[in-house]
Amino acid sequence: MKQKKLPNKRHKGLFIYCTECKKYFTYTNKNVKGKDGNTTKKEPECGLTESRLSSCKVLDKHRYKSRIHVPGNNKRIVSRTHDANTYPEAVVQAIDFENEFTLDLKLNGRSDKGTKRYYLFDCQIQYIDFLQNIGVPDHQKVQRSEKHIKEIQKSLLLFNEALTNNKVNKKMTVIDRITDDHVGFYHTYLLKEKKYSSKTYNNKIAVLRSFFKWCIEKFDLNIYNPFEKVRARAVVVKKDTITQQEFKKLLEIISPENGHTTTGITQVKTRNRYKPYLKDAIELALHTGGRREEVVDLTWNMITESNDEPIYITVRNLKIERQKGEGFNENVAPKIIPVTKSLKKLLYRMGYENKKGKDEYLISPDRSKTSTYALMDNLSKGFSHFYKQLGTGRDLQLKSLRKTYLTYLSAALSGDTKSLSSHTTDEVLQKHYIDEKIVSKAVKELNIFNS
């Protein structure tokens, strides 16, 4: 991360602000003449370590920030955090902020002597900082994935686009002036302009609801959450499972020759979706019912034996652990994956006799040149790529294997599936995973597709 810099004669009201030590900096280095007449370079000190600013270890937490004194009140200021990475960009954004503020005062005909004003765009930047644990006390920090944060950023951006399309300036809109009209703009934009499905619509609305809830609590706003009144749209849950014939054909066509594909529009890239471990990973996904991360992170020493035979696999419940947060997830019960007839055959074929008890991954044991995330991505995209080649007319994704597994398991265990799958209730399973069309095909001793 490059250091943000300020010249000695900086733009008035523009600072570098560190969200870690909460200190404002008016310069990054300057020449100082000593008593002996010699000139030396001077840097400001970090508010935490008192070391030179250029040696700060959290340069990614530095922000350009503008502060403007409110006319008629020397103690009142308004501020805006800029998303600029360079000084010239920051100056342009600072001038825009000053012009917008001046115009706002003129239009409202008052000097804003009342409560502090929190601008929508500024609040959004602070919210993303909060999600990234920037300036958050240690006891309140929650680890969130980069993908999750990007999805939230996208939803906030869509809200801003909806406002802009309706001639609302996101940078001059005060957070406590957001009304049902603004929510209506967003509602229409998601459904008519973006044509999102009901499920995606509900997710985008939920992000904004959470954002406003955070703003109300963070800034102690005396307003209601404008997104509380938005009703969730009905979602048709697809319970598509993969058939035995489809699964057999899928495994047969997985090869380097069939893996070629192109991505991109302006910059077309050719790549191969085939991976040497793809077949084993797909079979493990079916016969364990595991999510992507659970499948690629399986190790041989997770398997418990009885009478020299594998009987179950113990897997950390990562989803619940992350929901509870670090420091609160020590007692989360693990997931138990029974070693069924079909899974047992697969494990032995993959080398169980020689591998059992070893702290070694079942899939791609050498992780020196790859990562869990890369394996997960290859698994889901590889499945979709090869399944499309079957030409079934259906758009199945990797999660259909989990649905297939849980459908068979639910029938075999007569409603006790939640004790193994870690779902809270059978109702959740029934709604999202159980495909009634094949329940009658389940057998007492689970052996999916007679593998």
ABEGO torsion letter per residue (X at the ends): XBBBBBBABBBBGBBBBBAAAGBBBABABBBBBBAAGBBBBBBBBBAAAGBBAAABABAAABBBBBBBBBBGBAABBBBBBBABABAAAAAAAAAAAAAAAAAAAAAAGBAGABBBBBBAAAAAAAAAAAAAGBGBBAAABBBBBAAAAAAAAAAAAAAAAAAAAAGBBAAABBAAABBAAAAAAAAAAAAAAAGBBAAAAAAAAAAAAAAAAAAAAAAGBBBBBAAAABBBBBBBBBABBBBAAAAAAAAAABBAAAABBBBEAABBBBBBABBAAAAAAAAAAAAAGBBAAAAAABBAAABBBBGGBBABBBBBBAAAAAAAEBGAAAABBBBBBBBBAAAAAAAAAAGAAAABGBBBBABGABAAABBAAAAAAAAAAAAAAAAAAAGAGBBBBAAAAAAAAAAAAAAAAGGAAAAAAGBABAAAAAAAABBAAAAAABBABBBBGGX
